[in-house]
Amino acid sequence: RLIRRVYSIYCIAVFWGLFLLLLPAIFVLIQRKEWQKSALRLNYYWAIAFFALCFVRVEREFREKLSSKKKYIFCPNHFSFIDIAVMSLTPVPFAFVGKNSMSKIPLFGYMYRKLHILVDRSSMRSRYETLQRSVEALNRGISLTIFPEGGIYSNNPPQMSSFKPGAFKAAIENHTPIIPVTIAYNWLFLPDDNKFLPNHRRLKIVYHESIDTSNYSIKSVNELGDKVFNIIADELKRLNIDEGDKRDLSEDSSLVQAGSGS
């Protein structure tokens, strides 16, 4: 537990150190909307440096080649606070659509408000305005990342909670392809238990094939949501069964070696 606490403090220091290092460039770039993509691209380089300095290997699997000249809506599962950092490894600049609580963090909150789209989920008006701002960002060619669960709500990862329709409405209205994203082992690395004690291990992120939304209508928004849900759920099941098999084989191997030694 002591080692995990020291490691946690180190990762937090790396997080803030890199943020402060990039802050002058971010501050300049957020002053004009036409520079927003360049500011968002810094997230990618920040994430590469962050995970490298924290000695965390993140395996990325692309089922389709992504293009920075295209716009997408990325829809990942959400079990852990580490998901935001992991998604920043996406090689396409994008804006997060997330809770307005992030804006309350000193200094970081100012940057977050300028670059990303915030929503107060308790307000119907805020949800509507967020949908409009999301469509506006897509019209300007900016990709989005929306956690369709709406937050960390699952009590039994890797089982997801139900999806909210906002991401799928925005995709249909703007005819934007959706990329389902599976973040595996995230809740094992940093459990949502308010202790902020990471368990050092590898992570994996899978970018699935894009889903063309041009043939969907608002009436079929639930059908689209179900399709994305099932793609992610099937991958989570497959990856975590494989991970369980590896642990079982490792334990069996240890028992055989112990038996041989005796």
Order of alpha helices (4+ residues) and beta strands (2+ residues): alpha-alpha-beta-beta-alpha-beta-alpha-beta-alpha-beta-alpha-beta-alpha-beta-alpha
